[in-house]
Amino acid sequence: MSNYIRRLNEQDFQDVKAMDTGIEDDYVIRIFHRLLDDNNRLFGLFHKESLVSIAGYSVYARKYAMLGRLRSDRRYRGNDFSTTLVKYTMKEVLKHPAITWVGGNTQEENLAGRRVLEKAGLQPFITLYGATTKDVSKLETGARPWAKVHNLNRKKELVYKGYLDNSSIFPYQCYYPFPASWELFTDENLEAWSFYENNNQDRFLIMKEDQKKNVYLHVIYPWNDMVHQEGLWETISDNYQQLAMQTMEATYVWMDLTKEEAKLLPDNHPFTLASPWILFGTAK
């Protein structure tokens, strides 16, 4: 048989490196060995014993699976190898009884990637910019920063109000948003994440450290009025400065913004808005 698919292992590293994907400094190469553990899988499609396409998935909070790491050798494109491999990966994911939702995230401009996810049975959920900056001072007004929330029960009240009560999409990590459920908000996560409330206690934000090559202060805010909230940007700036001093490496603020939210930013806003990402998904 000329084509076959199997799970990749440590011995496949050189074959993955040898693929002509056209991607410079591919993070999959850098973290290849970390993509083979219990919560991660990589699969490869071989054509006449040559590795021509790879794809995989990662499990989050035990019930969510995100497809990704799709790479194809440019010399073999046009043969539907990527679609075949993603459909296979999807079937492997659905064998796990605990998984209740499967998704995939691809840039809006990646038309080929979008078609592959759609052919695998996933539907678009939401489009988000991964907005990044190193300086939010242009948005500050001189107001006092918000008060930090320490009580665990209060944190649970806030996430219920902001995400669970209205079935929102929650940015669990940079690049990895999911439909909100209590499984994302474990006591361990809530204790580790920093929560802040405004004086009226009708707005809150969450901040946590994430790393995807660079270090990010991942800022999560459930409303579209961020430009008008006094003290919000001072709170973000204080936390960013602290994190940047701790890491002593390239560190950025990251916010997930819908297209509508991005349009509400002032003309002189400091964010870099690259091509937005479309979250595809389906409930099991």
Secondary structure as GFF3:
##gff-version 3
##sequence-region A 1 284
A	DSSP	beta_strand	3	7	.	.	.	ID=ss1
A	DSSP	three_ten_helix	10	12	.	.	.	ID=ss2
A	DSSP	alpha_helix	13	18	.	.	.	ID=ss3
A	DSSP	alpha_helix	27	30	.	.	.	ID=ss4
A	DSSP	three_ten_helix	32	36	.	.	.	ID=ss5
A	DSSP	beta_strand	40	47	.	.	.	ID=ss6
A	DSSP	beta_strand	50	60	.	.	.	ID=ss7
A	DSSP	beta_strand	64	72	.	.	.	ID=ss8
A	DSSP	three_ten_helix	74	76	.	.	.	ID=ss9
A	DSSP	alpha_helix	81	93	.	.	.	ID=ss10
A	DSSP	beta_strand	101	107	.	.	.	ID=ss11
A	DSSP	alpha_helix	111	119	.	.	.	ID=ss12
A	DSSP	beta_strand	123	133	.	.	.	ID=ss13
A	DSSP	three_ten_helix	137	139	.	.	.	ID=ss14
A	DSSP	beta_strand	147	149	.	.	.	ID=ss15
A	DSSP	alpha_helix	152	159	.	.	.	ID=ss16
A	DSSP	pi_helix	160	164	.	.	.	ID=ss17
A	DSSP	beta_strand	169	173	.	.	.	ID=ss18
A	DSSP	beta_strand	176	179	.	.	.	ID=ss19
A	DSSP	three_ten_helix	182	184	.	.	.	ID=ss20
A	DSSP	alpha_helix	187	192	.	.	.	ID=ss21
A	DSSP	beta_strand	194	197	.	.	.	ID=ss22
A	DSSP	beta_strand	204	211	.	.	.	ID=ss23
A	DSSP	beta_strand	215	220	.	.	.	ID=ss24
A	DSSP	three_ten_helix	226	228	.	.	.	ID=ss25
A	DSSP	alpha_helix	232	247	.	.	.	ID=ss26
A	DSSP	beta_strand	251	257	.	.	.	ID=ss27
A	DSSP	alpha_helix	259	263	.	.	.	ID=ss28
A	DSSP	beta_strand	277	283	.	.	.	ID=ss29
###
